């Protein structure tokens, strides 16, 4: 199936009142798992690769893998660069991304706006959709099992800036900061639903929720009801796969081989993605 437009996919999700899951992939196994999960659930899906993941696999290799798998898929698939710099966005456009996400969230408002506008201008000339971030979703690092945490300060999205940002940049989707946190959270995020409602009342652009791993199922459902149409979800999937593999390795008495882990990781990744697809309401929406 040809790659699909992020904008069209999310506008459809708005009308049908569900959200499309965006799942980061780092290798062939995780990419295949996401595609298989979407096909088994008859759901659209977004394959995402973050610039920060290049420490695991080169971007050009991963985009080749994603494009090949997406074109064989029987459901709509978007290939997205997630949290990319200006330079990474340009590279992803050359590598065949159907959408890019420019992350200028840590920059001053005017600089974020102007750089986002330049990305949009280049991307739209190539028929590529653009997601941007207004406000800054913080990142939580450390070892949750040991109570370690290192969190940068969040900058909540200011509803008063939304209209200007959207109109002057021409972005196709907007990631907002309303209390979620990147990474596996030590405590349940407190989502500012009033802020989400204000933003939704200001603009009809598709809204994106980053930092989904710590959000409860009930809060996800409410976010979708209040206007979120794309949900980024990765850290909890990664932890789910790793913890289950660790448990299997500890229980098995026979020898374990690398290929065993490869098989398990794909199965577990698919299992968790299918669960999230059902929660986000996109099953049978392909």
Secondary structure, 3 states (H helix, E strand, C coil): CCCCCHHHHHHHHHHHCCCEEEEECCCHHHHHHHHHHHHHHCCCEEEEEEHHHHHCCCHHHHHHHHHHHHHHCCCCEEEEEEEECHHHHHHHHHCCCCEEEECCCCCCHHHHHHHHHHHHHHHHHCCCEEEEEECECEEEECCHHHCCCEECCCECCCHHHHHHHHHHHCCCEEEECCCCEECCCCCCCCCCHHHHHHHHHHCCCEEEECCHHHCCHHHHHHHHHCCEEEEECCHHHHHHHHHHHHHHHHHCCCCCCHHHHHHHHHHHHHHHHHHHHHHHCCCCCC
